[in-house]
Amino acid sequence: MKTPLALRIDPEVLAAARECARQDNRTLTNFIETALRQRIAETTSALVARGRDCTQQSRERPRDL
């Protein structure tokens, strides 16, 4: 069972995410979950290649759109 999540997001980011979801013929929820899964996979692969895990990742400021 999936867990509901409430979050605050800039209106411009939300509008862009909605448009991307629409173009991919996805729900906003599915688009966000897919994007998170892809980012986690990328991060995990990069960390494994460096011999680290997600708990050791430095906290970096998110990139602006």
DSSP file (Angstrom, degrees, kcal/mol; ACC not computed):
  #  RESIDUE AA STRUCTURE BP1 BP2  ACC     N-H-->O    O-->H-N    N-H-->O    O-->H-N    TCO  KAPPA ALPHA  PHI   PSI    X-CA   Y-CA   Z-CA
    1    1 A M              0   0    0      0, 0.0     2,-0.2     0, 0.0     0, 0.0   0.000 360.0 360.0 360.0 136.6    0.0    0.0    0.0
    2    2 A K        -     0   0    0      1,-0.0     0, 0.0     0, 0.0     0, 0.0  -0.504 360.0-127.3 -83.6 152.2    1.3    3.4   -0.9
    3    3 A T        -     0   0    0     -2,-0.2    -1,-0.0     1,-0.0     2,-0.0  -0.856  20.8-122.1-102.4 128.9    1.6    6.2    1.7
    4    4 A P        -     0   0    0      0, 0.0     2,-0.4     0, 0.0    -1,-0.0  -0.364  29.0-163.8 -66.0 149.7    0.1    9.6    1.0
    5    5 A L        -     0   0    0      2,-0.0     2,-0.4    -2,-0.0    -2,-0.0  -0.991  10.7-159.8-140.8 127.6    2.5   12.5    1.1
    6    6 A A        +     0   0    0     -2,-0.4     2,-0.3     2,-0.0     0, 0.0  -0.899  23.0 167.2-104.0 136.2    1.8   16.3    1.4
    7    7 A L        -     0   0    0     -2,-0.4     2,-0.4     2,-0.0    -2,-0.0  -0.981  34.2-123.2-146.1 158.8    4.6   18.6    0.3
    8    8 A R        +     0   0    0     -2,-0.3     2,-0.3     0, 0.0    -2,-0.0  -0.865  35.1 173.9-102.5 136.7    5.1   22.3   -0.5
    9    9 A I        -     0   0    0     -2,-0.4    -2,-0.0     4,-0.0     5,-0.0  -0.998  37.4 -98.9-145.1 143.7    6.3   23.1   -4.0
   10   10 A D     >  -     0   0    0     -2,-0.3     4,-2.4     1,-0.1     3,-0.3  -0.338  33.9-123.3 -60.5 141.4    6.9   26.3   -5.9
   11   11 A P  H  > S+     0   0    0      0, 0.0     4,-2.5     0, 0.0     5,-0.2   0.850 111.2  53.6 -56.5 -36.2    4.0   27.1   -8.3
   12   12 A E  H  > S+     0   0    0      2,-0.2     4,-2.1     1,-0.2     5,-0.1   0.892 109.8  47.2 -67.2 -38.9    6.4   27.2  -11.3
   13   13 A V  H  > S+     0   0    0     -3,-0.3     4,-2.6     2,-0.2    -1,-0.2   0.903 112.4  50.1 -68.1 -41.4    7.8   23.7  -10.5
   14   14 A L  H  X S+     0   0    0     -4,-2.4     4,-2.7     2,-0.2    -2,-0.2   0.921 110.4  49.5 -62.6 -44.4    4.3   22.3  -10.0
   15   15 A A  H  X S+     0   0    0     -4,-2.5     4,-2.2     1,-0.2    -1,-0.2   0.914 112.4  47.9 -61.8 -42.6    3.2   23.8  -13.4
   16   16 A A  H  X S+     0   0    0     -4,-2.1     4,-2.5     2,-0.2    -2,-0.2   0.906 112.1  49.3 -65.0 -41.6    6.2   22.3  -15.1
   17   17 A A  H  X S+     0   0    0     -4,-2.6     4,-2.6     2,-0.2    -2,-0.2   0.904 110.3  50.9 -65.0 -41.3    5.6   18.9  -13.5
   18   18 A R  H  X S+     0   0    0     -4,-2.7     4,-2.4     2,-0.2    -1,-0.2   0.911 111.3  48.2 -61.5 -41.8    2.0   18.9  -14.5
   19   19 A E  H  X S+     0   0    0     -4,-2.2     4,-2.6     2,-0.2    -2,-0.2   0.916 111.8  48.8 -66.6 -42.7    2.9   19.7  -18.1
   20   20 A C  H  X S+     0   0    0     -4,-2.5     4,-1.9     2,-0.2    -2,-0.2   0.919 112.0  49.5 -61.8 -43.0    5.5   17.0  -18.1
   21   21 A A  H  <>S+     0   0    0     -4,-2.6     5,-3.0     1,-0.2     4,-0.4   0.911 110.8  50.1 -61.9 -42.7    3.0   14.5  -16.7
   22   22 A R  H ><5S+     0   0    0     -4,-2.4     3,-1.2     1,-0.2    -2,-0.2   0.923 110.2  49.6 -62.6 -44.2    0.5   15.6  -19.3
   23   23 A Q  H 3<5S+     0   0    0     -4,-2.6    -1,-0.2     1,-0.3    -2,-0.2   0.836 113.5  46.2 -64.4 -32.7    3.0   15.1  -22.1
   24   24 A D  T 3<5S-     0   0    0     -4,-1.9    -1,-0.3    -5,-0.2    -2,-0.2   0.426 112.6-121.5 -87.2   0.6    3.9   11.6  -20.8
   25   25 A N  T < 5S+     0   0    0     -3,-1.2     2,-0.3    -4,-0.4    -3,-0.2   0.919  70.6 128.7  56.2  46.5    0.1   10.8  -20.4
   26   26 A R      < -     0   0    0     -5,-3.0    -1,-0.2    -6,-0.1     2,-0.2  -0.822  65.0-104.4-123.0 162.0    0.7   10.2  -16.7
   27   27 A T     >  -     0   0    0     -2,-0.3     4,-2.5     1,-0.1     5,-0.2  -0.498  36.7-113.0 -75.6 159.6   -1.0   11.4  -13.5
   28   28 A L  H  > S+     0   0    0      1,-0.2     4,-2.7     2,-0.2     5,-0.2   0.917 119.2  52.6 -59.5 -42.8    1.0   14.0  -11.6
   29   29 A T  H  > S+     0   0    0      1,-0.2     4,-2.6     2,-0.2    -1,-0.2   0.927 110.4  46.6 -59.3 -46.4    1.5   11.4   -8.8
   30   30 A N  H  > S+     0   0    0      2,-0.2     4,-2.5     1,-0.2    -1,-0.2   0.895 111.9  51.5 -65.2 -39.4    2.9    8.8  -11.2
   31   31 A F  H  X S+     0   0    0     -4,-2.5     4,-2.6     2,-0.2    -2,-0.2   0.939 112.2  45.5 -61.1 -47.6    5.2   11.4  -12.8
   32   32 A I  H  X S+     0   0    0     -4,-2.7     4,-2.5     2,-0.2    -2,-0.2   0.924 114.0  48.6 -64.0 -44.6    6.6   12.5   -9.5
   33   33 A E  H  X S+     0   0    0     -4,-2.6     4,-2.6    -5,-0.2    -1,-0.2   0.913 112.9  48.1 -61.9 -42.5    7.0    8.9   -8.3
   34   34 A T  H  X S+     0   0    0     -4,-2.5     4,-2.5     2,-0.2    -2,-0.2   0.919 111.6  49.5 -64.2 -44.0    8.8    7.9  -11.5
   35   35 A A  H  X S+     0   0    0     -4,-2.6     4,-2.3     2,-0.2    -2,-0.2   0.900 112.3  48.4 -62.3 -40.9   11.1   11.0  -11.4
   36   36 A L  H  X S+     0   0    0     -4,-2.5     4,-2.8     2,-0.2    -2,-0.2   0.919 110.7  50.5 -65.3 -43.5   12.0   10.2   -7.8
   37   37 A R  H  X S+     0   0    0     -4,-2.6     4,-2.4     2,-0.2    -2,-0.2   0.913 111.5  48.5 -60.6 -42.5   12.7    6.5   -8.6
   38   38 A Q  H  X S+     0   0    0     -4,-2.5     4,-2.5     2,-0.2    -2,-0.2   0.923 112.7  47.7 -63.7 -44.1   14.9    7.5  -11.5
   39   39 A R  H  X S+     0   0    0     -4,-2.3     4,-2.7     2,-0.2     5,-0.2   0.906 112.1  49.6 -64.1 -42.0   16.8   10.0   -9.4
   40   40 A I  H  X S+     0   0    0     -4,-2.8     4,-3.0     2,-0.2     5,-0.2   0.916 111.4  49.3 -63.2 -43.1   17.2    7.4   -6.6
   41   41 A A  H  X S+     0   0    0     -4,-2.4     4,-2.5    -5,-0.2    -2,-0.2   0.917 112.9  47.2 -62.8 -43.6   18.5    4.9   -9.1
   42   42 A E  H  X S+     0   0    0     -4,-2.5     4,-2.3     2,-0.2    -2,-0.2   0.933 115.5  44.9 -62.2 -46.7   21.0    7.4  -10.6
   43   43 A T  H  X S+     0   0    0     -4,-2.7     4,-2.6     2,-0.2     5,-0.2   0.916 113.6  49.5 -64.5 -44.4   22.2    8.5   -7.1
   44   44 A T  H  X S+     0   0    0     -4,-3.0     4,-2.7    -5,-0.2     5,-0.2   0.917 111.5  49.1 -62.7 -43.9   22.5    4.9   -5.9
   45   45 A S  H  X S+     0   0    0     -4,-2.5     4,-2.1    -5,-0.2    -1,-0.2   0.922 113.0  47.1 -61.6 -44.7   24.4    3.8   -9.0
   46   46 A A  H  X S+     0   0    0     -4,-2.3     4,-1.1     1,-0.2    -2,-0.2   0.896 114.2  47.1 -65.1 -40.6   26.8    6.7   -8.6
   47   47 A L  H  <>S+     0   0    0     -4,-2.6     5,-3.3     2,-0.2     4,-0.3   0.903 110.8  51.0 -69.5 -40.5   27.3    6.1   -4.9
   48   48 A V  H ><5S+     0   0    0     -4,-2.7     3,-1.4     1,-0.2    -1,-0.2   0.906 106.9  55.1 -62.3 -40.4   27.9    2.4   -5.4
   49   49 A A  H 3<5S+     0   0    0     -4,-2.1    -1,-0.2     1,-0.3    -2,-0.2   0.811 111.9  44.2 -61.9 -29.2   30.5    3.2   -8.0
   50   50 A R  T 3<5S-     0   0    0     -4,-1.1    -1,-0.3    -3,-0.3    -2,-0.2   0.376 119.9-110.3 -95.2   3.2   32.3    5.3   -5.4
   51   51 A G  T < 5S+     0   0    0     -3,-1.4     2,-0.3    -4,-0.3    -3,-0.2   0.797  81.0 113.4  74.9  28.2   31.9    2.7   -2.7
   52   52 A R      < -     0   0    0     -5,-3.3    -1,-0.3    -8,-0.1     2,-0.3  -0.768  53.9-139.5-122.9 169.3   29.4    4.8   -0.7
   53   53 A D    >   -     0   0    0     -2,-0.3     3,-1.9    -3,-0.1     4,-0.4  -0.776  36.9 -93.8-123.4 174.8   25.7    4.4    0.2
   54   54 A C  G >  S+     0   0    0      1,-0.3     3,-0.9    -2,-0.3   -10,-0.0   0.772 120.7  61.4 -61.0 -27.9   22.8    6.9    0.4
   55   55 A T  G 3  S+     0   0    0      1,-0.2    -1,-0.3     0, 0.0    -3,-0.0   0.696 104.5  50.1 -73.3 -16.2   23.4    7.6    4.1
   56   56 A Q  G <  S+     0   0    0     -3,-1.9    -1,-0.2     2,-0.1    -2,-0.2   0.473  82.7 118.6 -97.6  -3.3   26.9    8.8    3.3
   57   57 A Q    <   -     0   0    0     -3,-0.9     2,-0.1    -4,-0.4    -3,-0.0  -0.377  68.1-117.7 -66.7 137.8   25.8   11.2    0.6
   58   58 A S        -     0   0    0      1,-0.1     2,-0.9    -2,-0.1    -1,-0.1  -0.416  29.7-107.1 -71.8 152.0   26.6   14.9    1.3
   59   59 A R        -     0   0    0     -2,-0.1     2,-0.3     2,-0.0    -1,-0.1  -0.721  45.3-177.0 -84.0 111.9   23.6   17.2    1.5
   60   60 A E        -     0   0    0     -2,-0.9     3,-0.1     3,-0.0    -3,-0.0  -0.807  32.3-104.6-108.7 150.3   23.7   19.3   -1.7
   61   61 A R        -     0   0    0     -2,-0.3    -1,-0.0     1,-0.1    -2,-0.0  -0.547  45.8-106.5 -70.0 133.6   21.3   22.1   -2.6
   62   62 A P        -     0   0    0      0, 0.0     2,-0.2     0, 0.0    -1,-0.1  -0.274  36.7-107.3 -60.2 145.8   18.8   20.9   -5.2
   63   63 A R        -     0   0    0      1,-0.1     2,-0.1    -3,-0.1    -3,-0.0  -0.501  32.1-118.0 -73.8 142.0   19.4   22.3   -8.7
   64   64 A D              0   0    0     -2,-0.2    -1,-0.1     1,-0.1     0, 0.0  -0.456 360.0 360.0 -74.7 153.5   17.0   24.9   -9.9
   65   65 A L              0   0    0     -2,-0.1    -1,-0.1     0, 0.0    -2,-0.0   0.465 360.0 360.0 -74.1 360.0   14.8   24.1  -13.0
